[in-house]
Amino acid sequence: MPIEPTEKIWMNGQMVPWADAQIHVLTHSLHYGTGIFEGIRAYETAEGPAVFRLTEHIERLHNSAKILMMDLPYSVDELVDATKQVVRESGLPSCYIRPIAYYGYGEMGLATSACQTDVAIACWPWGAYLGDDALTKGVKLKISSWQRHDHNIMPPASKTTGNYANSTLAKMEALRAGYDEAVMLNRAGLVAECSGENLFVSRGGKLITPPLSSGALEGITQNSVSVIARDLGLEVEIGDIARSDLYIADEMFVVGTAAEVSAVNSVDDRPLPCPGPATTAIAEVYAAAVRGKDDRYLSWCESVA
């Protein structure tokens, strides 16, 4: 989906014109994949645009930096304020937001100790990542031949740009084979996550989502959906999922900031009920929650006013 430019991007404390937000070809992180980022959404609410769980996203960005031993030059509060400024000045009622921190121009080589950390925040209009009909029609998943990172190879808990070469390989393999998304297994052959989403499987009236030990990212949408599901009276369990569990699921859905809540209609050409009742119920509450229409979750919506 093409990026639709907005007026300004926040870079290192300044709002700069979209076209001027550029980096040098010898930027360190461009060569070594050592940047960190977040994906966040702002939604239109009755009180104006509000960013969904903004503080938690920026806290996770800081945690990614700690894992990489990257010194961020801005605090959580400063980046929260900067994000609100970007959304506010864009004039958009809703948008996707991309904060990124990376080692800039000036040093080359694998060591990063002498590198400056640059930070940027951009936003633009962006629809549902897996398609506007992903909730009703569902998406086709394929078990990838590419494995999810092991914890002692690349830290899956950090949203590191270099980690996503792994996800890109899995995504492109799935697309070229005629599927919508890839499911990634870990070295033990257990389900970790999709190329860019966490997943939930329903078996026997219980929702199961993989543990962090599987290699799954600690998803903020995953957490939101778990809270909503329990509030709906559903049982939610964090547990190991085998590939065969996906084939015989009562229903299945994937979640993420970009994908929101998307139903799954098949895995490796095994059809699944789609959308299932739990998927539909959770998606309805989630859509209300992110737009400030459910009082139970108003604290998740951070106004940019």
Secondary structure as UniProt FT lines:
FT   STRAND          8..11
FT   TURN            12..13
FT   STRAND          14..17
FT   HELIX           18..20
FT   TURN            25..26
FT   HELIX           28..32
FT   STRAND          36..37
FT   STRAND          40..45
FT   TURN            46..47
FT   STRAND          48..52
FT   HELIX           54..68
FT   HELIX           76..90
FT   STRAND          95..103
FT   TURN            105..106
FT   TURN            113..114
FT   STRAND          117..124
FT   TURN            129..130
FT   TURN            132..137
FT   STRAND          139..143
FT   TURN            151..153
FT   TURN            156..157
FT   HELIX           161..163
FT   HELIX           164..176
FT   TURN            177..178
FT   STRAND          181..185
FT   TURN            187..188
FT   STRAND          190..194
FT   STRAND          198..203
FT   TURN            204..205
FT   STRAND          206..209
FT   HELIX           212..214
FT   HELIX           220..231
FT   TURN            232..233
FT   STRAND          235..238
FT   HELIX           243..247
FT   STRAND          251..256
FT   TURN            257..259
FT   STRAND          260..267
FT   TURN            268..269
FT   STRAND          270..271
FT   HELIX           277..290
FT   TURN            291..292
FT   HELIX           295..300
FT   STRAND          301..303
//
